[in-house]
Amino acid sequence: MLQEVVRAGRPTRSALSGPGVDGRPGFITPVLAGRENLGYLSIIDHPQHLEELAMVAIEHAATVIALEMIKSSARSRKPRTGCAASLVDDLLTRHLRRPGERPAPGATSAL
């Protein structure tokens, strides 16, 4: 069922299953970043007269969650990217030295 939800790429009406929700009506939608599936979001037991609003709400919420997950992932990678950039800069400028070796006068090194 979840593969069908991802393929649809939008909220899908379903009788949900899982602890405490077996057979209850609701919507499930994938949380997508491009073509990458980051997870799922569902609404259970929404009022039937607000079904269209529930679909819009879950779609919007899935987009916000995807953006927050992407932002969080980018933040966690930033220090490594900065370190890698520093290493590349040191490699290009030949400022690296062996352990215990003193830097040349005026040279700087990240190590």
N, C-alpha and C positions, 0 to 999 in steps of 0.2 A: 504494500500500500504506500509506503513512504517513497519508493521510487517513482510511483505515479504522481505523487504530490510534487516532487522535484521536477519531473518532466513537465507538469502543468505550469509550474513557476508562479502560481497564484493560489489564493485560498481555495480549498476544496472542502465541500460539505461531506461529513462523514459521521458514522456512529463510531465514536472513539473507544479505544480499549486501553486498559492499564489499571493500576491500583486505584480503586475508588471511582472510576469513570466508565467502566464497562457498559457499552451499549448506549451511552448518553449521546444525544445529538450535539454537534458542534462543527467548528471549522478548524482545519489544520493548514498551515502554510509553511513553506521552507523559508529559512533565513539565508538569503543568497548574497554573495559578493561576486558579481559577474556570473560565472558558471560554477563557482565553488559553493557547495552547500555547507553552511556553518552550523546548522541545526534546524530546529522546528519550533513553531509557536502554535498554540491552539487556544480556542475560546470554547468553553463548555457551557451548555445550558443558557444560551443567550435568549432574550425574549423574541419570540417568532416575529412580532410586528416590527422589530428593529434589526431584522436579518441583514438588510442592505448596509446599514450603519456598522454592524458587526464585521462584515466583510471589509469595508473601508478601514475600520479601526485596526484589524489584525494585519492588513497589508501595510498600513502606515507604521505600525509597531515593528513589524519585521524589518522594514527599511531602516528605522532608527537603530534597532539592535545591531544590524549588519554594520552600519556606520560606526557605532561605538566599538564593536569588536575589531574593526579595521584600525580605528584610531588607537586602541589599546595595543594591538599588535605592532603598529608602527612605533609607538613609544618604547616598547620593550626591545625593539631592534635598534633603536637610535644609538645607545652607547656602543654597541658592537660595531655599528657602521662608522662611528667616529673613530674608534680604535683602529679599525681596518684602514680608514682613510689616513690616519696618522702613520701607520705601518707602511703603507704604500708611499707616502710622502718621504719617510725616512729611507726607504729602499731607493727611491729615485734620486735623492740628494746624497746618498751614501753616508748618512749620519749614524748608521748602525755600528756597534762595536761588539767585540767578544766579551763574555762575562769577565770581570776583573780588569779589563783594559780601560785605561783612562782616555777620555775624549780628547781630541786634538784641541789646542787653544782656539777659542771662538766657536767651536762646534757644539751643537745641541743634539740630544738624542732622547727618544721616548723610552729607551730601555734603561 
